[in-house]
Structure formats: structure tokens, C-alpha cells
């Protein structure tokens, strides 16, 4: 896992694609939010965001 993150950061740094970092971070946060609220009572409210 750490090697993937290191490779991803190396790609972003080498190709000067730093604008991709906030997009990747946002997608990871939304993914974590969906996984963590999967079985809770607030899940229907989370899914209305999409």
C-alpha cells in the first residue's frame, strides 16, 4: 500500500500533475464516507448527495 502511494506521489511530482491530488483526496474521502455509513440510519441522506 505504501509503495502505491509513493509511486503515485512520484508520478504526480514527475509529471507536474499536482492538480490531481485534491481530486484523488476527495474521491477517497467520499469512498470512505460511503463505506463507513453503509449500515447506519444516515445512509439514505448520504446517497442523496450523489
C-alpha distance matrix in Angstrom:
0.0 3.8 5.4 5.2 6.5 8.7 9.9 10.7 12.5 14.3 15.4 16.8 18.4 19.9 21.2 22.3 20.9 20.3 22.0 18.9 17.0 19.2 19.1 15.3 15.5 18.5 17.1 14.1 16.9 19.2 16.8 16.2 20.0 20.8 18.7 20.1 23.6 23.8 26.4 28.2 31.5 30.2 28.2 31.2 31.3 27.7 28.2 31.3 29.2 28.2
3.8 0.0 3.8 5.4 5.1 6.1 8.5 9.8 10.5 12.1 14.1 15.3 16.3 18.0 19.8 20.7 19.7 18.9 21.0 18.5 16.1 18.7 19.2 15.7 15.5 19.0 18.2 15.3 17.8 20.6 18.7 17.9 21.6 22.9 21.1 22.1 25.7 26.3 28.9 30.3 33.6 32.0 30.3 33.3 33.1 29.5 30.2 33.1 30.8 30.0
5.4 3.8 0.0 3.8 5.4 5.0 6.0 8.5 9.8 10.3 12.1 14.1 15.1 16.0 18.0 19.4 18.8 18.6 21.0 18.4 16.7 19.7 20.0 16.5 17.2 20.6 19.6 17.2 20.2 22.6 20.7 20.5 24.2 25.2 23.5 24.9 28.4 28.7 31.5 33.1 36.3 34.7 32.7 35.6 35.5 31.7 32.2 35.0 32.6 31.4
5.2 5.4 3.8 0.0 3.8 5.4 5.0 6.0 8.5 9.7 10.4 12.2 14.0 15.1 16.3 17.8 16.5 16.5 18.5 15.5 14.1 17.1 16.9 13.3 14.5 17.7 16.3 14.3 17.6 19.7 17.8 18.1 21.7 22.5 21.2 22.9 26.2 26.4 29.4 31.1 34.1 32.4 30.2 32.8 32.7 28.9 29.1 31.8 29.4 28.1
6.5 5.1 5.4 3.8 0.0 3.8 5.4 5.0 6.1 8.5 9.8 10.5 12.1 14.0 15.3 16.0 14.7 14.0 16.1 13.5 11.4 14.3 14.7 11.3 11.9 15.4 14.8 12.6 15.5 18.1 16.8 16.8 20.2 21.6 20.6 21.9 25.1 25.9 28.9 30.1 33.1 31.1 29.2 31.8 31.3 27.6 28.1 30.7 28.0 27.0
8.7 6.1 5.0 5.4 3.8 0.0 3.8 5.5 5.2 6.1 8.6 9.9 10.4 12.0 14.1 15.0 14.6 14.1 16.9 14.8 13.0 16.3 17.1 14.1 14.7 18.4 18.1 16.2 18.9 21.7 20.5 20.5 23.8 25.3 24.3 25.5 28.8 29.6 32.6 33.8 36.7 34.7 32.9 35.5 34.9 31.2 31.8 34.2 31.4 30.4
9.9 8.5 6.0 5.0 5.4 3.8 0.0 3.8 5.4 5.0 6.1 8.6 9.7 10.3 12.0 13.7 13.3 13.8 16.4 14.0 13.1 16.7 16.9 14.0 15.6 19.0 18.2 16.9 20.0 22.3 21.0 21.6 24.9 26.0 25.2 26.9 30.0 30.4 33.6 35.0 37.9 35.8 33.7 36.1 35.6 31.8 32.0 34.4 31.6 30.2
10.7 9.8 8.5 6.0 5.0 5.5 3.8 0.0 3.8 5.4 5.1 6.2 8.6 9.9 10.6 11.8 10.5 10.8 13.0 10.4 9.6 13.1 13.1 10.4 12.2 15.5 14.8 13.9 17.0 19.2 18.2 19.1 22.3 23.4 23.0 24.8 27.6 28.2 31.5 32.7 35.4 33.1 31.0 33.2 32.6 28.8 28.9 31.1 28.2 26.8
12.5 10.5 9.8 8.5 6.1 5.2 5.4 3.8 0.0 3.8 5.4 5.1 6.0 8.4 9.9 10.2 9.6 9.0 11.9 10.3 8.7 12.4 13.5 11.2 12.3 15.8 16.0 15.1 17.6 20.2 19.8 20.3 23.3 24.9 24.7 26.0 28.8 29.9 33.1 34.0 36.5 34.1 32.3 34.6 33.6 29.9 30.4 32.4 29.3 28.3
14.3 12.1 10.3 9.7 8.5 6.1 5.0 5.4 3.8 0.0 3.8 5.5 5.1 5.9 8.4 9.6 10.2 10.6 13.9 12.6 11.8 15.7 16.5 14.5 15.9 19.3 19.4 18.6 21.3 23.8 23.2 23.9 26.9 28.3 28.0 29.5 32.4 33.2 36.5 37.5 40.1 37.7 35.8 38.0 37.2 33.4 33.8 35.7 32.6 31.4
15.4 14.1 12.1 10.4 9.8 8.6 6.1 5.1 5.4 3.8 0.0 3.8 5.4 5.2 5.9 8.0 7.9 9.5 12.2 10.5 10.9 14.7 14.9 13.1 15.4 18.4 18.1 17.9 20.9 22.9 22.3 23.6 26.5 27.5 27.5 29.4 32.0 32.6 36.1 37.2 39.6 37.1 35.0 36.9 36.1 32.4 32.4 34.2 31.1 29.6
16.8 15.3 14.1 12.2 10.5 9.9 8.6 6.2 5.1 5.5 3.8 0.0 3.8 5.7 5.5 5.6 4.8 5.7 8.6 7.6 7.8 11.6 12.2 11.2 13.1 16.0 16.3 16.5 19.1 21.1 21.2 22.4 24.9 26.3 26.7 28.3 30.7 31.7 35.2 36.0 38.2 35.4 33.5 35.3 34.2 30.5 30.7 32.3 29.0 27.7
18.4 16.3 15.1 14.0 12.1 10.4 9.7 8.6 6.0 5.1 5.4 3.8 0.0 3.8 5.7 5.1 6.7 6.9 10.5 10.6 10.3 13.9 15.3 14.4 15.7 18.8 19.5 19.5 21.8 24.1 24.3 25.2 27.7 29.4 29.7 31.0 33.5 34.7 38.1 38.8 41.0 38.2 36.6 38.5 37.2 33.5 34.0 35.5 32.1 31.1
19.9 18.0 16.0 15.1 14.0 12.0 10.3 9.9 8.4 5.9 5.2 5.7 3.8 0.0 3.8 5.5 7.9 9.6 12.8 12.7 13.3 16.9 17.7 16.8 18.7 21.6 21.9 22.0 24.7 26.8 26.7 27.9 30.5 31.9 32.1 33.7 36.2 37.1 40.6 41.5 43.8 41.1 39.2 41.0 39.8 36.2 36.3 37.8 34.5 33.2
21.2 19.8 18.0 16.3 15.3 14.1 12.0 10.6 9.9 8.4 5.9 5.5 5.7 3.8 0.0 3.8 5.5 8.4 10.8 10.8 12.4 15.7 16.0 15.6 18.0 20.4 20.6 21.4 24.0 25.7 25.8 27.4 29.8 30.9 31.5 33.3 35.6 36.4 40.0 40.8 42.9 40.1 38.0 39.5 38.4 34.8 34.7 35.9 32.7 31.1
22.3 20.7 19.4 17.8 16.0 15.0 13.7 11.8 10.2 9.6 8.0 5.6 5.1 5.5 3.8 0.0 3.8 5.7 8.3 9.5 10.8 13.7 14.7 14.9 16.8 19.1 20.0 20.8 23.0 24.8 25.4 26.9 28.9 30.4 31.3 32.8 34.9 36.1 39.6 40.2 42.0 39.0 37.3 38.7 37.3 33.8 33.9 35.0 31.5 30.3
20.9 19.7 18.8 16.5 14.7 14.6 13.3 10.5 9.6 10.2 7.9 4.8 6.7 7.9 5.5 3.8 0.0 3.8 5.4 5.8 7.9 10.7 11.1 11.6 13.8 15.7 16.4 17.6 19.8 21.3 22.1 23.7 25.7 27.0 28.0 29.7 31.6 32.7 36.3 36.8 38.6 35.6 33.8 35.1 33.7 30.2 30.3 31.3 27.8 26.5
20.3 18.9 18.6 16.5 14.0 14.1 13.8 10.8 9.0 10.6 9.5 5.7 6.9 9.6 8.4 5.7 3.8 0.0 3.8 5.3 5.6 8.2 9.8 10.4 11.7 13.8 15.3 16.1 17.8 19.7 20.8 22.1 23.8 25.6 26.7 27.9 29.9 31.3 34.9 35.1 36.8 33.7 32.2 33.7 32.0 28.6 29.1 30.1 26.5 25.7
22.0 21.0 21.0 18.5 16.1 16.9 16.4 13.0 11.9 13.9 12.2 8.6 10.5 12.8 10.8 8.3 5.4 3.8 0.0 3.8 5.5 6.5 7.5 9.4 10.8 12.0 13.6 15.3 16.6 18.0 19.5 21.1 22.4 24.0 25.6 27.0 28.5 29.9 33.5 33.6 35.0 31.7 30.2 31.4 29.6 26.3 26.6 27.2 23.6 22.8
18.9 18.5 18.4 15.5 13.5 14.8 14.0 10.4 10.3 12.6 10.5 7.6 10.6 12.7 10.8 9.5 5.8 5.3 3.8 0.0 3.8 5.7 5.3 6.2 8.6 10.1 10.8 12.4 14.4 15.6 16.6 18.4 20.1 21.4 22.7 24.4 26.0 27.1 30.8 31.2 32.9 29.8 28.0 29.3 27.8 24.4 24.5 25.5 22.1 20.9
17.0 16.1 16.7 14.1 11.4 13.0 13.1 9.6 8.7 11.8 10.9 7.8 10.3 13.3 12.4 10.8 7.9 5.6 5.5 3.8 0.0 3.9 5.5 5.2 6.1 8.6 10.0 10.6 12.3 14.3 15.4 16.5 18.3 20.1 21.2 22.4 24.3 25.8 29.3 29.6 31.4 28.4 26.8 28.5 27.0 23.4 24.1 25.4 21.9 21.2
19.2 18.7 19.7 17.1 14.3 16.3 16.7 13.1 12.4 15.7 14.7 11.6 13.9 16.9 15.7 13.7 10.7 8.2 6.5 5.7 3.9 0.0 3.8 5.5 5.0 6.0 8.6 9.8 10.4 12.2 14.1 15.2 16.3 18.3 19.9 20.8 22.3 24.1 27.6 27.4 28.9 25.7 24.4 25.9 24.0 20.6 21.5 22.4 18.8 18.5
19.1 19.2 20.0 16.9 14.7 17.1 16.9 13.1 13.5 16.5 14.9 12.2 15.3 17.7 16.0 14.7 11.1 9.8 7.5 5.3 5.5 3.8 0.0 3.8 5.4 5.2 6.2 8.6 10.0 10.7 12.3 14.3 15.3 16.7 18.4 20.0 21.3 22.5 26.2 26.4 27.8 24.7 22.9 24.1 22.6 19.1 19.4 20.4 16.9 16.0
15.3 15.7 16.5 13.3 11.3 14.1 14.0 10.4 11.2 14.5 13.1 11.2 14.4 16.8 15.6 14.9 11.6 10.4 9.4 6.2 5.2 5.5 3.8 0.0 3.8 5.5 5.2 6.2 8.7 10.0 10.5 12.3 14.2 15.5 16.5 18.3 20.1 21.1 24.8 25.3 27.3 24.4 22.5 24.2 23.1 19.4 19.6 21.3 18.2 17.1
15.5 15.5 17.2 14.5 11.9 14.7 15.6 12.2 12.3 15.9 15.4 13.1 15.7 18.7 18.0 16.8 13.8 11.7 10.8 8.6 6.1 5.0 5.4 3.8 0.0 3.8 5.5 5.1 6.2 8.7 9.8 10.5 12.2 14.3 15.4 16.3 18.3 19.9 23.3 23.5 25.4 22.5 21.1 23.1 21.6 18.0 19.0 20.7 17.4 17.1
18.5 19.0 20.6 17.7 15.4 18.4 19.0 15.5 15.8 19.3 18.4 16.0 18.8 21.6 20.4 19.1 15.7 13.8 12.0 10.1 8.6 6.0 5.2 5.5 3.8 0.0 3.8 5.4 5.1 6.2 8.5 9.9 10.5 12.4 14.3 15.3 16.5 18.2 21.7 21.6 23.1 19.9 18.5 20.1 18.4 14.9 15.8 17.1 13.7 13.6
17.1 18.2 19.6 16.3 14.8 18.1 18.2 14.8 16.0 19.4 18.1 16.3 19.5 21.9 20.6 20.0 16.4 15.3 13.6 10.8 10.0 8.6 6.2 5.2 5.5 3.8 0.0 3.8 5.5 5.2 6.1 8.6 9.8 10.6 12.3 14.2 15.5 16.4 20.1 20.6 22.4 19.6 17.4 19.0 18.1 14.3 14.5 16.4 13.5 12.4
14.1 15.3 17.2 14.3 12.6 16.2 16.9 13.9 15.1 18.6 17.9 16.5 19.5 22.0 21.4 20.8 17.6 16.1 15.3 12.4 10.6 9.8 8.6 6.2 5.1 5.4 3.8 0.0 3.8 5.5 5.1 6.1 8.5 10.0 10.6 12.1 14.2 15.4 18.8 19.5 21.8 19.2 17.3 19.6 18.8 15.0 15.7 18.1 15.5 14.9
16.9 17.8 20.2 17.6 15.5 18.9 20.0 17.0 17.6 21.3 20.9 19.1 21.8 24.7 24.0 23.0 19.8 17.8 16.6 14.4 12.3 10.4 10.0 8.7 6.2 5.1 5.5 3.8 0.0 3.8 5.4 5.1 6.1 8.7 9.9 10.4 12.2 14.1 17.4 17.3 19.3 16.5 15.2 17.5 16.3 12.6 14.1 16.3 13.5 13.8
19.2 20.6 22.6 19.7 18.1 21.7 22.3 19.2 20.2 23.8 22.9 21.1 24.1 26.8 25.7 24.8 21.3 19.7 18.0 15.6 14.3 12.2 10.7 10.0 8.7 6.2 5.2 5.5 3.8 0.0 3.8 5.4 5.0 6.2 8.6 9.9 10.6 12.1 15.6 15.7 17.3 14.4 12.5 14.4 13.4 9.6 10.5 12.8 10.2 10.2
16.8 18.7 20.7 17.8 16.8 20.5 21.0 18.2 19.8 23.2 22.3 21.2 24.3 26.7 25.8 25.4 22.1 20.8 19.5 16.6 15.4 14.1 12.3 10.5 9.8 8.5 6.1 5.1 5.4 3.8 0.0 3.8 5.4 5.2 6.2 8.6 10.1 10.6 14.3 15.2 17.5 15.3 12.8 15.1 15.0 11.2 11.5 14.5 12.7 11.9
16.2 17.9 20.5 18.1 16.8 20.5 21.6 19.1 20.3 23.9 23.6 22.4 25.2 27.9 27.4 26.9 23.7 22.1 21.1 18.4 16.5 15.2 14.3 12.3 10.5 9.9 8.6 6.1 5.1 5.4 3.8 0.0 3.8 5.5 5.1 6.0 8.5 9.9 13.1 13.7 16.3 14.3 12.5 15.5 15.3 11.7 13.0 16.1 14.4 14.5
20.0 21.6 24.2 21.7 20.2 23.8 24.9 22.3 23.3 26.9 26.5 24.9 27.7 30.5 29.8 28.9 25.7 23.8 22.4 20.1 18.3 16.3 15.3 14.2 12.2 10.5 9.8 8.5 6.1 5.0 5.4 3.8 0.0 3.8 5.5 5.3 6.1 8.4 11.5 11.3 13.3 10.9 9.4 12.3 11.7 8.2 10.2 13.0 11.5 12.3
20.8 22.9 25.2 22.5 21.6 25.3 26.0 23.4 24.9 28.3 27.5 26.3 29.4 31.9 30.9 30.4 27.0 25.6 24.0 21.4 20.1 18.3 16.7 15.5 14.3 12.4 10.6 10.0 8.7 6.2 5.2 5.5 3.8 0.0 3.8 5.6 5.4 5.9 9.5 10.2 12.4 10.4 7.7 10.4 10.8 7.4 8.0 11.5 10.8 10.8
18.7 21.1 23.5 21.2 20.6 24.3 25.2 23.0 24.7 28.0 27.5 26.7 29.7 32.1 31.5 31.3 28.0 26.7 25.6 22.7 21.2 19.9 18.4 16.5 15.4 14.3 12.3 10.6 9.9 8.6 6.2 5.1 5.5 3.8 0.0 3.8 5.6 5.3 8.6 10.2 13.2 12.1 9.7 12.9 13.8 10.8 11.4 15.0 14.6 14.4
20.1 22.1 24.9 22.9 21.9 25.5 26.9 24.8 26.0 29.5 29.4 28.3 31.0 33.7 33.3 32.8 29.7 27.9 27.0 24.4 22.4 20.8 20.0 18.3 16.3 15.3 14.2 12.1 10.4 9.9 8.6 6.0 5.3 5.6 3.8 0.0 3.8 5.6 7.7 8.3 11.5 10.5 9.2 12.9 13.4 10.8 12.5 15.8 15.4 16.1
23.6 25.7 28.4 26.2 25.1 28.8 30.0 27.6 28.8 32.4 32.0 30.7 33.5 36.2 35.6 34.9 31.6 29.9 28.5 26.0 24.3 22.3 21.3 20.1 18.3 16.5 15.5 14.2 12.2 10.6 10.1 8.5 6.1 5.4 5.6 3.8 0.0 3.8 5.7 5.3 7.9 6.9 5.5 9.3 9.9 7.9 9.8 13.0 13.2 14.3
23.8 26.3 28.7 26.4 25.9 29.6 30.4 28.2 29.9 33.2 32.6 31.7 34.7 37.1 36.4 36.1 32.7 31.3 29.9 27.1 25.8 24.1 22.5 21.1 19.9 18.2 16.4 15.4 14.1 12.1 10.6 9.9 8.4 5.9 5.3 5.6 3.8 0.0 3.8 5.8 8.7 8.6 5.9 9.1 11.1 9.3 9.8 13.3 14.2 14.5
26.4 28.9 31.5 29.4 28.9 32.6 33.6 31.5 33.1 36.5 36.1 35.2 38.1 40.6 40.0 39.6 36.3 34.9 33.5 30.8 29.3 27.6 26.2 24.8 23.3 21.7 20.1 18.8 17.4 15.6 14.3 13.1 11.5 9.5 8.6 7.7 5.7 3.8 0.0 3.8 6.9 8.5 6.9 10.0 12.3 11.6 12.3 15.4 16.8 17.5
28.2 30.3 33.1 31.1 30.1 33.8 35.0 32.7 34.0 37.5 37.2 36.0 38.8 41.5 40.8 40.2 36.8 35.1 33.6 31.2 29.6 27.4 26.4 25.3 23.5 21.6 20.6 19.5 17.3 15.7 15.2 13.7 11.3 10.2 10.2 8.3 5.3 5.8 3.8 0.0 3.8 5.5 5.7 8.8 10.3 10.3 11.9 14.5 15.9 17.3
31.5 33.6 36.3 34.1 33.1 36.7 37.9 35.4 36.5 40.1 39.6 38.2 41.0 43.8 42.9 42.0 38.6 36.8 35.0 32.9 31.4 28.9 27.8 27.3 25.4 23.1 22.4 21.8 19.3 17.3 17.5 16.3 13.3 12.4 13.2 11.5 7.9 8.7 6.9 3.8 0.0 3.8 5.6 7.2 8.5 9.9 11.6 13.3 15.2 17.1
30.2 32.0 34.7 32.4 31.1 34.7 35.8 33.1 34.1 37.7 37.1 35.4 38.2 41.1 40.1 39.0 35.6 33.7 31.7 29.8 28.4 25.7 24.7 24.4 22.5 19.9 19.6 19.2 16.5 14.4 15.3 14.3 10.9 10.4 12.1 10.5 6.9 8.6 8.5 5.5 3.8 0.0 3.8 5.6 5.4 6.5 9.0 10.4 11.8 14.1
28.2 30.3 32.7 30.2 29.2 32.9 33.7 31.0 32.3 35.8 35.0 33.5 36.6 39.2 38.0 37.3 33.8 32.2 30.2 28.0 26.8 24.4 22.9 22.5 21.1 18.5 17.4 17.3 15.2 12.5 12.8 12.5 9.4 7.7 9.7 9.2 5.5 5.9 6.9 5.7 5.6 3.8 0.0 3.8 5.4 5.1 6.3 8.9 10.4 11.8
31.2 33.3 35.6 32.8 31.8 35.5 36.1 33.2 34.6 38.0 36.9 35.3 38.5 41.0 39.5 38.7 35.1 33.7 31.4 29.3 28.5 25.9 24.1 24.2 23.1 20.1 19.0 19.6 17.5 14.4 15.1 15.5 12.3 10.4 12.9 12.9 9.3 9.1 10.0 8.8 7.2 5.6 3.8 0.0 3.8 5.5 5.3 6.5 9.3 10.7
31.3 33.1 35.5 32.7 31.3 34.9 35.6 32.6 33.6 37.2 36.1 34.2 37.2 39.8 38.4 37.3 33.7 32.0 29.6 27.8 27.0 24.0 22.6 23.1 21.6 18.4 18.1 18.8 16.3 13.4 15.0 15.3 11.7 10.8 13.8 13.4 9.9 11.1 12.3 10.3 8.5 5.4 5.4 3.8 0.0 3.8 5.5 5.3 7.2 9.8
27.7 29.5 31.7 28.9 27.6 31.2 31.8 28.8 29.9 33.4 32.4 30.5 33.5 36.2 34.8 33.8 30.2 28.6 26.3 24.4 23.4 20.6 19.1 19.4 18.0 14.9 14.3 15.0 12.6 9.6 11.2 11.7 8.2 7.4 10.8 10.8 7.9 9.3 11.6 10.3 9.9 6.5 5.1 5.5 3.8 0.0 3.8 5.5 5.7 7.8
28.2 30.2 32.2 29.1 28.1 31.8 32.0 28.9 30.4 33.8 32.4 30.7 34.0 36.3 34.7 33.9 30.3 29.1 26.6 24.5 24.1 21.5 19.4 19.6 19.0 15.8 14.5 15.7 14.1 10.5 11.5 13.0 10.2 8.0 11.4 12.5 9.8 9.8 12.3 11.9 11.6 9.0 6.3 5.3 5.5 3.8 0.0 3.8 5.3 5.7
31.3 33.1 35.0 31.8 30.7 34.2 34.4 31.1 32.4 35.7 34.2 32.3 35.5 37.8 35.9 35.0 31.3 30.1 27.2 25.5 25.4 22.4 20.4 21.3 20.7 17.1 16.4 18.1 16.3 12.8 14.5 16.1 13.0 11.5 15.0 15.8 13.0 13.3 15.4 14.5 13.3 10.4 8.9 6.5 5.3 5.5 3.8 0.0 3.8 5.3
29.2 30.8 32.6 29.4 28.0 31.4 31.6 28.2 29.3 32.6 31.1 29.0 32.1 34.5 32.7 31.5 27.8 26.5 23.6 22.1 21.9 18.8 16.9 18.2 17.4 13.7 13.5 15.5 13.5 10.2 12.7 14.4 11.5 10.8 14.6 15.4 13.2 14.2 16.8 15.9 15.2 11.8 10.4 9.3 7.2 5.7 5.3 3.8 0.0 3.8
28.2 30.0 31.4 28.1 27.0 30.4 30.2 26.8 28.3 31.4 29.6 27.7 31.1 33.2 31.1 30.3 26.5 25.7 22.8 20.9 21.2 18.5 16.0 17.1 17.1 13.6 12.4 14.9 13.8 10.2 11.9 14.5 12.3 10.8 14.4 16.1 14.3 14.5 17.5 17.3 17.1 14.1 11.8 10.7 9.8 7.8 5.7 5.3 3.8 0.0
